[in-house]
Amino acid sequence: MKMVFQTWLYWYYYLKRCVISMEQEKIFKWKH
């Protein structure tokens, strides 16, 4: 159970990071 939770957390942070970088990229493109 603990391992599943750690995997879920890992993926959650990974996806979150991807979304944030995508958003920043959009903002960057909008400004330029």
C-alpha positions in Angstrom: 0.0 0.0 0.0 2.8 2.4 0.9 4.5 1.7 -2.4 1.4 2.5 -4.3 1.0 5.8 -2.5 4.6 6.7 -3.2 4.1 5.9 -6.9 1.0 8.0 -7.0 2.7 10.9 -5.4 5.6 10.6 -7.9 3.3 10.7 -10.8 1.2 13.5 -9.3 4.3 15.7 -9.0 5.6 14.7 -12.4 2.3 15.6 -14.1 2.0 18.8 -12.1 5.5 19.8 -13.2 4.6 19.1 -16.9 1.5 21.2 -16.7 3.4 24.1 -15.0 6.1 24.1 -17.7 3.4 24.0 -20.4 1.7 27.0 -18.9 4.9 28.9 -18.6 5.7 28.1 -22.2 2.3 29.4 -23.3 2.8 32.6 -21.3 6.3 33.0 -22.8 4.9 32.6 -26.3 2.1 35.1 -25.6 4.6 37.7 -24.4 6.8 37.3 -27.5 
